[in-house]
Amino acid sequence: MGAKENEESLPFVARTKSNRTTRPKPVYLWNSADVLKWFRRHCGDYYSEYADLLTKHGISGSSLLQLNEVMIREMGMVNNEHVQEIWRQIMKLKLKADIMELREFEKKKDMVWAP
């Protein structure tokens, strides 16, 4: 999976005036509106049915990353097929967020700081 694919799968890639991409907004900084944008893009078949539940429960990026299957069901998403697909998308998001965080860590580790 390339860096471009990671950026394209997250809907929050900023562009500079010269149209170069910058890093996506980290998931843990997403607000409820950001989560809804992600949900519409990655779980679009279920958006109209469940978007209100995400809003009702105030799901931010940080809380989205902490969800598990049981929590998803407790929110009111009870259709097993829907829960499995939503959980799969959340797991993919977690993996991408972890990869991006590791890349940032490696960049910082490799930087040489001049006194």
Number of C-alpha atoms within 10 A of each C-alpha: 6 6 11 9 10 16 19 11 16 19 16 18 14 14 12 8 7 6 8 8 13 12 12 18 15 16 23 13 11 19 15 20 15 18 23 22 17 22 20 16 14 19 21 15 12 16 17 10 10 20 17 12 15 20 14 11 11 15 21 21 20 16 16 21 17 12 14 14 16 12 11 18 14 10 14 12 19 12 9 11 10 16 19 13 14 20 18 14 16 22 16 13 20 16 13 20 19 14 14 18 13 12 13 13 11 11 10 11 9 9 8 7 6 4 3
